[in-house]
């Protein structure tokens, strides 16, 4: 006998109770398959066709696509299945038990963003394929919080999904149509150690890195003067020198030095071109000083994302929410969805201030308006008017 879709509260309870941490540290990393299986069961009960998509080269990691209806176009309601690691001792409430208190739902993933799957299923409750003139898809991805392996795998597949997508990240019920890209780069210089009493005995990588840092700060000024996007509170690309390590003792010439750089990239800028320019500036200094050098990514960059202001889904979210579309500084899976031809809006009921924090919560008052907005989007993009 076909199981029924649980109530909204029951779905939330099961989602929060199902561990799905992703982390670059293997000690904290979990498979997301238990959560994928849970969603697959509910989507099947709701009449969706299910595809569980293994992530190539990442054992235990899966994307899930549920499709209701057929045809072209349509709407994708998307989210990531994973959460960040947590320290239960710092929580007032058990992070893996949904707790209702203070007119809030507390639990790991309530805001960011496992609750969104329950809301998407609740908004679609009662719909059948015959009700739709274009498909409704619910997409669940892996590893957004660590390396975005799930979204990257979808982009690399080149597969066509819906025409429009909404990612339910926490945005305070305000539509977001653009965000900056994120780059982390490591600069390494290798010189020659020697006795500090005589510079002829070595070639200081630390001295060389000092010159590199001066050059990068000058480049930062150039970037700020050259590129502007008025939608962002910080309207220019940022470059932060966040970490440096070099040498081992004051009486030795430093033989090796490492610098970590964070870049927040405006839409329209190419991370690959920025890395090439970073390498050019480092190499010019290193070669003059006779130092070995390298510039490498700390992680694969998250590209910037921008969906046109006049896109139908941007306009629809503005009308339904009563707020103009905004820009945010945090990264999402949106650029990978845009690469697949979907106009994408980031829009969810949670608050980013609650994300990655002890006692993460979703305010109960956010749930009814989010359901109304989701139902409005489904009606506009999947149903005949």
Number of C-alpha atoms within 10 A of each C-alpha: 3 8 10 12 21 16 13 16 14 12 21 23 20 18 28 24 18 19 23 28 22 26 19 11 9 8 8 13 19 19 19 24 21 15 23 23 14 14 27 21 17 19 22 18 15 23 18 22 15 18 13 15 16 17 20 12 8 13 9 14 21 25 24 24 23 23 21 25 21 16 11 14 18 25 28 26 25 26 28 30 33 29 28 20 18 15 9 14 10 12 16 10 19 17 25 18 18 24 16 15 12 9 11 17 23 27 27 37 32 30 29 30 24 25 30 30 24 23 23 22 23 19 20 19 14 11 15 13 15 11 15 20 19 23 25 27 25 25 23 26 27 33 30 22 20 17 17 20 22 27 25 21 19 20 19 12 10 11 9 14 22 22 20 23 25 28 24 28 28 23 20 16 24 21 27 26 25 29 27 29 25 22 23 20 20 17 21 23 25 23 23 16 18 18 14 16 10 10 13 10 14 17 21 27 29 22 15 23 24 12 14 22 15 11 15 19 14 11 16 18 13 11 16 15 11 10 15 15 14 9 13 17 11 13 14 20 23 17 20 14 14 10 11 15 12 18 17 11 9 9 11 18 26 25 20 24 22 20 19 19 19 17 21 24 27 26 20 14 15 14 21 12 10 14 18 12 13 18 16 13 15 24 19 12 17 23 11 9 15 15 20 15 21 14 20 14 14 14 13 15 20 23 26 27 26 21 20 14 14 9 14 14 26 23 17 18 26 17 12 18 18 12 14 15 20 19 19 17 17 13 18 27 26 28 26 23 27 19 14 19 17 24 24 31 30 29 24 30 29 28 20 17 13 17 21 17 15 20 20 24 27 25 18 14 11 16 17 12 14 24 19 14 20 24 16 16 21 22 16 16 24 23 16 10 7
